[in-house]
Amino acid sequence: MTRLGRIWRVGAALLALALTVGAPATAQEDEASTDALERLKHLVPEGQPAAYDVDEADAIYEQLAGLAALTAASGGGGSGSRLSGPCGGFAYSYDDNRFIVDAAADLGDEAPPIDLLDGGQAFTSENPFRVDPDGVVLYYGFSPRDGQGPVDHHWTITTSGGSGDDGGDPNLEGANRHVGAIDVGDHVPFDVSVRVEIDGDLVSQNLAACTGTGYVEIVGRGLLSPIGILAVAVLVVALVGLVVHARPARTRHPIRGLVWGLMFGIGLAFALVFSTIIVLARQPVAMTIAIGTVAGLLWGVLGPPRTPKSPPPRAGTATQPDTSG
């Protein structure tokens, strides 16, 4: 598996937990809603995260669910966040110092996920679930809240980056709840910042399918990370190549412009990806590369010509060597 492939497994684990994680986000801007949000924030533990057993996580979820139903959808925004089917739960994300990065929950209904820190919709393109590459994610999930769990279930995960994963379990005992932790560093072997869209579903013999889609962002050092610096270096080298080597002089240079433009587009695409300005997905990456390539071609053909260092020699005026003496 490639390194970036391991990144998708983090998202896979998060959505598989979530074919565990959302809450109603009706607009209520009264005092009770504000108070509920403040109490909700205080339920999310700061500092060294605790290890819960299922009963403890159940009790925490009951408190979260009661308050989440009262909070306003004051944050979030953007597109693409839903979880449907008989599943829900909560997730807490911590950084490498074990301080809270993000928190989200779902009540197991048709409403979108809720951000436990601001009361808005979670897992959206503008408010993705944020994960530290050296951190840990604690989660609790149910399917369903009461009754027999999914028997002989199978789950599938796909990402906007083009990778996927799947798995399953007979679950003959019919367990319907699970609590655990994801050590993100085990799946992301280097510092990176990237935002991806994740889709998933869980099907079983005895329950309706759980399906979900949302955005997850791995929050590293961005363009200051080694891979970010590499992307910027490619971008700068390609830009210099375009200006110096592909600029027209006495003749046009469409091939040079095309090659340097392609390199420029690649550098620009990954600089935008690793700064999380665009989602790591085939369409925006391919579009950015195509724009850079076309820009390079046009520069090589239509760019302002350089001034020649010396005029070209005229035909028939070449200096003959002196053979006298």
Secondary structure, DSSP 8 states (H G I E B T S, - for coil): --HHHHHHHHHHHHHHH-TT---------SHHHHHHHHHHHHHS--SS-----HHHHHHHHHHHHHHHTT----S--SS--EEESS-EEEEEEE-TTS-EEEEEEE-SSSS--EETTTSSB-SSSSS-EEE-TT-EEEEEEESSSSS---SSEEEEEEETTS-EEEEEE--TT---EEEEEEEGGGT--S---EEEEEEEEEE-SSS--EEEEEEEEE-S-GGGSHHHHHHHHHHHHHHHHHHHTSS-SSS--HHHHHHHHHHHHHHHHHHHHHTTSS-S-HHHHHHHHHHHHHHHHHHHHHS-----SS----TT---------
